[in-house]
Amino acid sequence: MKEYAYIHEEGQLPAPLSLVPFLNSFTEDQLDEVLNSSSLLQCDEGDTIIREGSIDSRIYILLNGELEVRVAGKSVAKINRVGEVFGELALVNRDKRAASVIAGTRALCLAVDQKFLQDIHPREEDPAFHAALFEFVARLVAKKLDATSRRLAELEKELKLLKGEPVHVEPSVEAKPAPKGKKTKAMARH
């Protein structure tokens, strides 16, 4: 893996980066400082970008290629959409990395060092900058949690089917309440 300082023309955002929602969270001045604190990672297949159990302060953005997320050596997800952000929990919990991220193909990532950002933008002096950063991370984590919850529900249904257990199917049309004073057929049976 090779790492290069990210050099850009201030006030100009290259086309691929303009599609990254994370970067759209900042004002133009803030964005210049985010990019000035960033580096490009050129990865070959098999390169480790994040090592499970390590501690670092970077947030990453996939610019091209495909990455694999592994926990305890087992593949659990793929990262393959340009602009996809990963490693964002380092900003929030400052804990050991919960997973490894490995290049599945040649890949290019933008690495944003949030610790450096905090040094040049102390929270007490620039709360608006940190509010934008944390708002984006909160939305991203909520989106990932929703996707994980949906996938878990799908897997639970599949497991029940494999076990031969009945599977509860949500009605596609919301049931309307019966008018007051009238009993429906279902209510009359009870």
C-alpha positions as CSV (number, residue, x, y, z in Angstrom):
1,M,0.0,0.0,0.0
2,K,1.3,3.4,-0.9
3,E,0.3,6.7,0.8
4,Y,0.4,10.1,-0.8
5,A,-0.4,13.5,0.6
6,Y,-3.7,14.7,-1.0
7,I,-3.0,17.9,-2.8
8,H,-5.9,19.9,-4.3
9,E,-6.6,23.3,-5.6
10,E,-8.3,25.2,-2.8
11,G,-12.0,25.9,-3.4
12,Q,-12.1,23.1,-6.1
13,L,-13.5,19.7,-5.5
14,P,-12.5,17.0,-8.0
15,A,-15.6,15.4,-9.7
16,P,-15.3,12.0,-7.9
17,L,-15.2,13.7,-4.5
18,S,-18.2,16.0,-5.3
19,L,-20.4,12.8,-5.1
20,V,-19.3,12.0,-1.5
21,P,-22.0,13.0,1.0
22,F,-19.5,13.1,3.8
23,L,-17.6,16.0,2.1
24,N,-20.8,17.8,1.3
25,S,-21.4,18.2,5.1
26,F,-18.8,21.0,5.2
27,T,-18.5,24.6,4.1
28,E,-16.0,25.4,1.4
29,D,-13.4,26.6,3.9
30,Q,-14.0,23.6,6.2
31,L,-13.7,21.2,3.2
32,D,-10.4,22.7,2.2
33,E,-9.1,21.9,5.7
34,V,-10.5,18.4,5.7
35,L,-8.8,17.7,2.3
36,N,-5.6,19.3,3.5
37,S,-5.6,16.8,6.4
38,S,-6.2,13.9,4.1
39,S,-4.0,11.4,2.2
40,L,-4.6,9.0,-0.7
41,L,-4.1,5.3,-0.1
42,Q,-3.3,3.3,-3.2
43,C,-4.0,-0.3,-2.3
44,D,-3.1,-3.5,-4.1
45,E,-5.3,-6.6,-3.7
46,G,-4.8,-8.0,-0.2
47,D,-3.5,-4.8,1.4
48,T,-4.9,-4.2,4.9
49,I,-6.3,-0.7,5.3
50,I,-7.7,-1.2,8.8
51,R,-6.5,-3.9,11.2
52,E,-9.0,-5.3,13.7
53,G,-7.9,-4.4,17.2
54,S,-5.8,-1.5,16.2
55,I,-6.4,2.1,17.3
56,D,-6.2,5.0,14.8
57,S,-8.0,8.2,14.1
58,R,-8.8,8.0,10.4
59,I,-12.0,7.9,8.5
60,Y,-11.8,6.5,5.0
61,I,-13.7,7.1,1.8
62,L,-13.6,4.6,-1.1
63,L,-12.7,6.3,-4.4
64,N,-12.5,3.1,-6.5
65,G,-12.1,-0.6,-6.1
66,E,-13.7,-3.1,-3.8
67,L,-12.9,-3.8,-0.1
68,E,-13.7,-6.7,2.2
69,V,-14.7,-6.3,5.8
70,R,-13.6,-9.1,8.1
71,V,-14.2,-9.9,11.7
72,A,-12.0,-12.6,13.3
73,G,-10.8,-13.4,9.8
74,K,-14.4,-14.1,8.5
75,S,-15.8,-12.0,5.7
76,V,-18.9,-10.1,6.8
77,A,-19.4,-7.3,4.2
78,K,-18.1,-5.7,1.1
79,I,-17.4,-2.0,0.5
80,N,-17.7,-1.3,-3.2
81,R,-19.6,2.0,-3.8
82,V,-17.6,5.1,-4.7
83,G,-18.0,7.5,-1.9
84,E,-18.7,4.9,0.8
85,V,-17.3,5.9,4.2
86,F,-15.8,3.4,6.6
87,G,-14.0,3.6,9.8
88,E,-16.2,6.3,11.1
89,L,-16.7,4.8,14.5
90,A,-13.1,5.8,15.4
91,L,-14.4,9.4,15.5
92,V,-17.1,8.5,18.0
93,N,-15.8,5.8,20.4
94,R,-12.0,6.1,20.1
95,D,-11.8,2.4,20.7
96,K,-10.0,-0.5,19.0
97,R,-11.2,-1.2,15.5
98,A,-13.9,-3.8,15.5
99,A,-13.1,-5.2,12.0
100,S,-10.3,-5.4,9.4
101,V,-10.8,-3.8,6.0
102,I,-8.8,-5.5,3.2
103,A,-8.5,-4.5,-0.4
104,G,-10.3,-7.1,-2.5
105,T,-9.1,-5.5,-5.7
106,R,-6.8,-2.6,-6.5
107,A,-8.4,0.3,-4.7
108,L,-8.0,4.0,-4.0
109,C,-9.1,5.5,-0.7
110,L,-9.1,9.0,0.8
111,A,-8.0,8.8,4.4
112,V,-9.1,11.7,6.6
113,D,-7.3,12.1,9.9
114,Q,-9.9,13.4,12.3
115,K,-7.3,13.8,15.1
116,F,-5.4,16.3,12.9
117,L,-8.7,18.0,12.2
118,Q,-9.4,18.3,15.9
119,D,-6.0,19.9,16.4
120,I,-6.6,22.6,13.8
121,H,-10.3,22.9,14.8
122,P,-10.6,22.4,18.6
123,R,-14.2,21.6,19.6
124,E,-14.4,24.6,21.9
125,E,-13.3,27.0,19.2
126,D,-15.2,25.7,16.2
127,P,-18.4,23.9,17.4
128,A,-20.0,24.3,14.0
129,F,-17.3,22.3,12.3
130,H,-17.6,19.4,14.8
131,A,-21.4,19.6,14.6
132,A,-21.3,19.1,10.9
133,L,-18.8,16.2,11.3
134,F,-20.8,14.5,14.1
135,E,-24.1,15.0,12.3
136,F,-22.8,13.2,9.2
137,V,-21.4,10.4,11.3
138,A,-24.7,10.0,13.2
139,R,-26.7,9.8,9.9
140,L,-24.2,7.3,8.5
141,V,-24.3,5.1,11.6
142,A,-28.1,5.2,11.6
143,K,-28.2,4.2,7.9
144,K,-25.8,1.3,8.5
145,L,-27.8,0.2,11.6
146,D,-31.0,0.2,9.6
147,A,-29.4,-1.9,6.8
148,T,-28.0,-4.3,9.4
149,S,-31.4,-4.6,11.1
150,R,-33.2,-5.4,7.8
151,R,-30.6,-8.0,6.9
152,L,-30.9,-9.6,10.3
153,A,-34.7,-9.8,9.9
154,E,-34.2,-11.5,6.5
155,L,-31.8,-14.0,8.0
156,E,-34.1,-14.8,10.9
157,K,-36.9,-15.6,8.4
158,E,-34.6,-17.8,6.4
159,L,-33.5,-19.7,9.6
160,K,-37.2,-20.3,10.6
161,L,-37.9,-21.6,7.1
162,L,-35.0,-23.9,7.3
163,K,-36.2,-25.2,10.7
164,G,-39.7,-25.6,9.3
165,E,-41.1,-23.1,11.7
166,P,-43.9,-20.7,10.7
167,V,-42.8,-17.4,9.5
168,H,-44.8,-14.3,10.4
169,V,-45.4,-12.2,7.3
170,E,-46.1,-8.5,7.7
171,P,-49.3,-7.4,6.0
172,S,-48.6,-5.2,3.0
173,V,-51.6,-3.0,3.6
174,E,-52.1,-1.4,7.0
175,A,-55.3,-2.6,8.6
176,K,-57.9,0.0,9.4
177,P,-59.5,0.1,12.8
178,A,-63.1,-1.0,13.0
179,P,-65.7,1.8,13.5
180,K,-66.5,2.3,17.2
181,G,-69.3,0.2,18.4
182,K,-69.1,-2.3,15.6
183,K,-67.5,-5.7,15.9
184,T,-65.5,-7.2,13.1
185,K,-65.8,-11.0,12.3
186,A,-62.4,-11.6,14.1
187,M,-63.6,-9.8,17.2
188,A,-66.9,-11.6,17.2
189,R,-65.1,-15.0,17.4
190,H,-63.4,-14.1,20.7
